[in-house]
Structures are given as C-alpha cells and as structure tokens.
C-alpha cells in the first residue's frame, strides 16, 4: 500500500508537466493554423462562393497588407486579379512571392507557374516562355512543357516544338509524341516550299514519314511539293498511288488538281485515263464534292460530251447548291446577276469546319487556327456536313 502511494505522488507531478507541455504545443499549433488560415481568408472564400469578386479582392488585399507572409492569400489574390483581367496586378503579386527567400520549393514552382499564366493571359508569350522554362526539373515540369508547346504552336516555332516533344517523357511524350512531331516536320517543309528550298522540303518530308509511318499528311505534302516544282506527272502518279493506299486522301488530292495539271496530262492519255477512273470510282463510292468537281473538270478537258451529267446525278441523290451552281455555269443556263447571287450563296458551303470549335475556313487546315486542335477538320465541305 505504501508503495502505491509513492507511485501516485511521483505520477501526479509528471502528469501535470506532460499536460502543461501538451497544452503549450496545442496553443502553438493553433496559432500556426490561425496564421496560415486567418479569418480574412475564410471571409474572402465566402465572397468567392457568392460570386462577389470585388468584395473578395478587398478582403484579400487588406489581409495581405496586414500579414504579408501569408502565402495562400497571395495565390488567391493573384488568381482573382488574373480572372478580372488585371494582369499587371497579378504579375506583381506573383513576383512578390518569388522574391521571398523563405518560400518553399513547391510554392516557388507554383508561383512561377502562376506568373507564367499571367503573362500568357496578357498575351506576353515571350515572357511566359521564360517563366515556364524556369520550371524545368520541378514537379510542374510536365504541365510547363505542355504550356510551352502551346506557345510554340501558336507562334509557329516548329523547330522549338519539335525539340521540346523530343525531350518529353512519360504521359507528356504519349500525348505529344510521333503524331505531332510528324506535323511539325511537315509545317517546316511547307515553310521551305514557300522559300523554294525544295531540297530541304524533301528532306523534312522524308523525316516526317520516318517519324510516323501511319500519318497521311507527308504523302499529301509530297504531292504539293511536286506540284510546286512543276513536276505535274510525278505529282499525279504519286497522288494515284497514295489514294489507292489511303482512299480518305482523295478529296484533298482532287482539290489540288487544276486545269493546268489536266492540260499537262493531255499528252499522256493513259495517265489521264487512270486519273479519270480513280476519280469516278471514288466518287461512286463516296460522293465527295471535291472529287465531283475534279471529275467534271477532267471529263470537260477530255472533251467528253456529257461531263455535266455528273452534276445532275449528284443533285438527284444529294440536293446541293454547290453542284447546282456549277452545273448552271457549265451549261451556261444563267445570266450574270443570277450567277453572282448563286456564287455568293455557295461560297460559305465550300468552307471546311473544325469539329472541335466550329471554326470555318475555305482552306483545309491540319491544325485549327481557332482551337489549335490537330486533324480536327474533316475532308468534307460544310455543305456535305450539313447533308
């Protein structure tokens, strides 16, 4: 019994000391929590939830001024400024964060990312690029690379885009791999064609084919290259082989053939007949507008008496203002005023349309100028999509 009293007397002071220490630790922890998440922070969040951005900004500004070390408030304030279009103020907030020596590595990367977003929203792509490059080797490297790729595509800096995708790993490499690299090489080949550097264009297209053997674009660009060099027979032969292997390319290829190409083929009746047969077979299977126009053009060039009957047949099966306008023009069954009105009504129907954002253009784009999606344009014209 005496021993129990001794242990009890010894235990009471120890328990008191431990309780006192625990209370001190709890008090310190509570102060840390209060410091990292002050009342103003929750008040600001309440305003945000109620979509009262002006009041939220007032609260956050006041809180940051009274406690400039609060990191989360800086992030919240910077984000609000950016959403309101006050990009200069958002930049100052995030630059102030980056200037702090006590900022953790994770928060520093986050602030750098937010600063890059400020610059991108403001249209300062060169400064956004510089900020994103600072994220190499951080936890945000992958999403920074995706943002950099957006910038390079937007500015048509195809060599930089190609180099960046070559450095990507993991999921980023899968999302932006061989398919995009093929397009970047083809874009550079197009630039070389415009500069009449045909040797370089040929080399780039060879690289594009090696990069993605399943891609259809390098073959189509090869036809364009041969046409640019005036090698019409070779272009037609290449196009025939390509369309036989990949029938879905025929509408784009047919749209590239003009009267000049058909005139050149006049001396080669066998090749001219091959083209005619390929166009006819494809049209009978797919009823493409571009193939229809090319088919009528080549029959007219060959002197066939009933070239226009294709338009009549098309209109019976697929009501078409485009076919009707061309038919009337071919048969000379309209006066100038009617022809002008029909042409005006027909032009929007000859556009291509992006399936992602609805952007329309008369020319075919491999990358949508509106939403930057790749291969989002079908090879059908708007009239065909509306059928």
C-alpha positions in Angstrom: 0.0 0.0 0.0 2.8 2.4 0.9 4.5 1.6 -2.5 1.3 2.6 -4.3 1.2 6.0 -2.6 4.8 6.6 -3.5 4.0 5.9 -7.2 0.9 8.1 -7.0 2.8 11.0 -5.5 5.5 10.7 -8.2 3.0 10.3 -11.1 1.0 13.5 -10.3 3.8 15.9 -11.0 4.8 14.0 -14.1 1.2 14.1 -15.4 1.0 17.8 -14.6 4.2 18.5 -16.5 3.1 16.4 -19.5 -0.3 18.1 -19.6 1.3 21.6 -19.4 3.6 20.7 -22.3 0.7 19.3 -24.4 -1.3 22.5 -23.8 1.6 24.6 -24.9 2.0 22.5 -28.0 -1.7 22.8 -28.8 -1.6 26.5 -28.3 1.3 26.9 -30.7 -0.3 24.7 -33.3 -3.5 26.7 -33.0 -1.5 29.9 -33.6 0.2 28.4 -36.6 -3.2 27.4 -38.1 -4.6 30.8 -37.3 -1.6 32.4 -39.0 -1.8 30.2 -42.2 -5.5 30.4 -42.5 -6.7 33.8 -40.9 -10.3 34.8 -40.6 -10.0 37.1 -43.6 -9.1 34.1 -45.8 -12.4 32.3 -45.0 -14.3 35.6 -45.3 -12.8 36.0 -48.8 -13.7 32.5 -49.7 -17.3 33.2 -48.7 -17.4 36.1 -51.0 -16.0 34.0 -53.8 -18.6 31.3 -53.3 -21.2 34.0 -53.5 -19.6 35.3 -56.7 -18.7 38.6 -55.1 -15.3 39.1 -56.6 -14.9 42.8 -55.7 -15.6 42.2 -52.0 -13.2 39.2 -52.0 -10.4 41.2 -53.5 -10.9 44.0 -50.9 -10.7 41.4 -48.1 -7.6 39.7 -49.5 -5.8 42.9 -50.2 -6.4 44.0 -46.6 -5.3 40.7 -45.3 -2.1 40.6 -47.3 -1.2 44.2 -46.2 -1.7 43.2 -42.6 0.1 39.9 -42.9 2.4 39.9 -46.0 3.9 36.5 -45.1 0.6 34.7 -45.9 1.4 32.6 -49.0 -2.0 31.3 -49.7 -3.6 34.7 -49.7 -1.1 35.9 -52.3 -2.0 33.0 -54.5 -5.8 33.7 -54.1 -5.3 37.4 -54.7 -3.2 36.8 -57.8 -5.7 34.4 -59.2 -8.5 36.9 -58.7 -6.6 39.7 -60.4 -6.0 37.4 -63.4 -9.6 36.3 -63.6 -10.6 40.0 -63.7 -8.2 40.8 -66.4 -5.9 42.9 -64.2 -2.8 41.1 -65.4 -0.3 43.7 -64.2 -1.5 43.4 -60.6 -1.5 39.6 -60.8 2.1 39.7 -62.1 3.2 42.0 -59.2 1.6 39.6 -56.6 3.3 36.5 -58.0 6.7 38.4 -58.5 6.5 39.5 -54.9 6.1 35.8 -53.8 9.1 34.8 -55.9 11.2 37.5 -54.3 10.7 35.9 -50.9 13.8 34.0 -49.7 11.8 31.8 -47.3 9.4 30.3 -49.9 9.4 26.6 -50.1 10.5 24.8 -53.4 6.9 23.7 -54.0 5.4 27.1 -53.5 8.2 28.7 -55.6 7.4 26.4 -58.5 3.7 27.2 -58.0 4.3 30.9 -58.0 6.4 30.6 -61.2 3.6 28.7 -62.9 1.0 31.3 -61.9 3.3 34.1 -63.2 3.6 32.3 -66.5 -0.2 32.1 -66.6 -0.4 35.8 -66.0 1.9 36.5 -69.0 0.0 34.1 -71.2 -3.4 35.6 -70.5 -1.8 39.1 -71.1 -0.5 37.9 -74.5 3.1 38.3 -73.4 4.2 34.9 -74.8 7.9 35.6 -74.7 7.8 36.4 -71.0 5.5 33.4 -70.4 8.0 31.2 -72.2 10.9 32.5 -70.0 8.8 31.8 -66.8 7.8 28.3 -68.0 11.4 27.4 -68.7 12.3 28.1 -65.1 10.1 25.1 -64.1 12.4 22.5 -65.7 13.3 19.9 -63.1 10.3 20.8 -60.8 7.1 19.0 -60.0 5.4 21.2 -62.5 7.8 20.5 -65.4 5.3 18.3 -67.3 2.5 20.9 -67.4 5.0 23.6 -68.1 6.1 21.7 -71.2 2.5 21.4 -72.4 2.1 25.2 -72.0 5.4 25.8 -73.8 4.2 23.6 -76.6 1.1 25.7 -76.9 3.2 28.8 -77.2 5.5 27.3 -79.9 2.5 26.1 -81.9 0.8 29.5 -81.5 3.9 31.3 -82.8 4.6 28.6 -85.4 8.0 28.0 -83.9 8.1 24.5 -85.3 11.8 23.7 -84.6 11.3 24.5 -80.9 8.1 22.5 -80.8 9.9 19.5 -82.3 12.8 19.8 -80.0 10.5 20.1 -76.9 8.5 17.0 -77.8 11.8 15.1 -78.3 12.7 15.8 -74.7 9.3 14.9 -73.2 8.9 11.7 -71.2 6.0 9.6 -69.7 2.4 10.8 -70.3 3.5 14.0 -71.9 5.5 12.1 -74.5 2.5 9.8 -75.2 0.2 12.8 -75.6 2.5 14.9 -77.8 4.6 12.2 -79.5 5.2 11.0 -83.0 1.9 12.3 -84.4 2.7 15.9 -83.5 6.4 15.6 -84.5 5.2 14.5 -88.0 3.1 17.6 -88.3 5.9 19.9 -87.1 8.2 18.4 -89.7 5.5 18.9 -92.4 5.0 22.5 -91.3 8.7 23.2 -91.7 8.6 21.5 -95.1 5.8 23.9 -96.1 7.9 26.9 -95.0 10.8 25.5 -97.1 8.4 25.2 -100.1 7.4 28.8 -99.7 11.0 29.8 -99.8 11.5 27.5 -102.8 14.0 25.4 -100.9 12.8 22.2 -102.4 15.8 20.1 -101.3 15.2 20.9 -97.7 11.5 20.4 -98.1 12.2 16.9 -99.5 14.5 16.0 -96.6 11.9 17.2 -94.0 9.1 15.2 -95.6 11.4 12.1 -95.5 11.9 12.7 -91.8 8.1 13.1 -91.3 7.4 9.8 -93.0 10.0 8.1 -90.9 8.6 9.7 -87.7 5.0 8.4 -88.2 4.6 5.8 -90.9 0.8 5.8 -90.4 0.3 9.5 -91.0 -1.4 10.6 -94.2 0.0 14.1 -94.3 3.5 13.5 -95.5 2.2 11.9 -98.7 -0.2 14.7 -99.4 2.6 17.3 -98.8 4.8 15.3 -101.2 2.2 15.8 -103.9 2.1 19.6 -103.1 5.9 19.7 -103.3 6.0 18.0 -106.7 3.3 20.5 -108.0 5.3 23.4 -106.6 8.3 22.2 -108.6 6.1 21.9 -111.8 6.5 18.1 -111.8 2.8 17.5 -112.7 3.1 14.0 -114.0 5.1 12.8 -111.0 2.6 14.6 -108.7 -0.4 12.8 -110.3 1.4 9.4 -110.2 2.2 9.9 -106.5 -1.4 11.0 -105.8 -2.8 8.0 -107.6 -0.6 5.6 -105.5 -1.5 7.4 -102.3 -5.2 7.5 -102.9 -5.2 3.8 -103.7 -3.4 3.0 -100.4 -5.4 5.6 -98.4 -8.7 6.4 -100.1 -9.6 9.1 -97.5 -6.9 11.3 -99.0 -8.6 11.6 -102.4 -10.9 14.6 -101.7 -7.8 16.7 -100.6 -5.8 15.4 -103.6 -8.6 16.1 -106.1 -8.8 19.7 -104.8 -5.2 20.2 -105.6 -5.6 19.3 -109.3 -6.4 22.2 -111.5 -6.8 22.9 -115.2 -3.1 23.3 -115.6 -2.4 19.8 -114.3 -5.1 18.3 -116.6 -3.7 20.3 -119.6 -0.2 18.8 -118.9 -1.7 15.3 -119.0 -3.1 15.8 -122.4 0.0 14.2 -124.0 -0.3 11.1 -121.8 -3.7 9.7 -122.4 -3.0 6.5 -120.4 -2.3 8.5 -117.3 -5.2 10.8 -117.9 -7.5 7.8 -118.1 -6.0 6.5 -114.9 -6.9 9.7 -113.1 -10.4 9.7 -114.6 -11.0 6.1 -113.5 -9.7 6.8 -110.0 -11.9 9.9 -109.6 -15.0 8.1 -111.0 -14.6 5.0 -108.7 -14.0 7.2 -105.6 -17.0 9.4 -106.4 -19.3 6.5 -106.9 -18.3 5.2 -103.5 -18.1 8.4 -101.5 -19.9 11.2 -103.5 -17.3 13.8 -102.4 -17.9 17.3 -103.7 -14.1 17.9 -104.4 -13.9 14.6 -106.3 -17.1 15.6 -108.2 -15.7 18.9 -109.3 -12.4 17.3 -110.3 -14.3 14.5 -112.2 -16.3 17.0 -114.2 -13.2 19.1 -114.9 -11.2 16.2 -116.3 -14.1 15.0 -118.4 -14.5 18.5 -119.8 -10.8 18.6 -120.5 -11.0 15.2 -122.3 -13.9 16.6 -124.4 -16.5 14.1 -123.2 -19.9 15.4 -124.3 -21.8 14.7 -121.1 -19.4 15.9 -118.4 -22.2 17.9 -116.8 -24.4 14.9 -116.2 -22.5 14.2 -113.1 -23.9 17.4 -111.5 -27.4 16.4 -112.4 -26.9 12.9 -110.9 -25.4 14.4 -107.8 -28.3 16.8 -107.3 -30.9 14.0 -107.7 -29.2 11.9 -104.9 -27.8 14.7 -102.7 -29.5 18.1 -103.0 -26.6 20.5 -103.5 -26.5 24.3 -104.1 -22.8 23.9 -105.0 -23.4 21.3 -107.6 -26.4 23.2 -109.0 -24.4 26.4 -109.3 -21.5 24.7 -111.1 -24.0 22.8 -113.4 -25.7 26.0 -114.4 -22.4 27.7 -115.0 -21.1 24.7 -117.2 -24.3 24.6 -119.2 -24.4 28.5 -119.4 -28.1 28.5 -118.3 -28.0 31.7 -116.2 -27.5 35.4 -116.6 -24.7 37.4 -114.8 -26.9 38.5 -112.0 -28.1 35.0 -111.2 -24.6 33.7 -111.4 -23.4 36.3 -109.0 -26.1 35.5 -106.5 -25.6 31.8 -106.7 -21.8 32.2 -106.2 -22.4 34.4 -103.1 -24.7 31.8 -101.6 -22.4 28.9 -102.5 -19.2 30.2 -101.0 -19.9 29.6 -97.3 -20.9 26.0 -98.2 -17.4 25.3 -99.6 -15.8 26.0 -96.3 -14.2 23.4 -94.1 -15.3 23.3 -90.4 -13.4 22.3 -87.3 -15.3 19.5 -85.4 -14.0 20.8 -82.1 -14.8 24.5 -82.1 -16.7 25.1 -85.3 -14.1 27.4 -86.9 -14.6 27.7 -90.6 -12.2 28.4 -93.4 -12.1 28.0 -97.2 -8.7 26.3 -97.0 -8.0 23.0 -95.3 -6.0 23.2 -92.1 -4.2 20.4 -90.4 -4.3 22.4 -87.2 -7.3 24.5 -86.4 -6.4 28.3 -86.2 -9.2 28.7 -83.6 -8.7 26.0 -81.0 -5.3 24.6 -82.2 -6.6 21.0 -82.4 -4.7 18.8 -84.8 -6.6 16.9 -87.6 -10.0 18.3 -86.4 -11.1 19.3 -89.9 -12.9 16.6 -91.9 -12.1 16.4 -95.6 -15.8 17.2 -96.3 -17.1 20.7 -97.1 -19.7 22.4 -94.9 -22.5 21.5 -97.4 -21.6 17.8 -97.1 -21.5 18.0 -93.3 -25.0 19.5 -93.3 -26.5 16.9 -95.5 
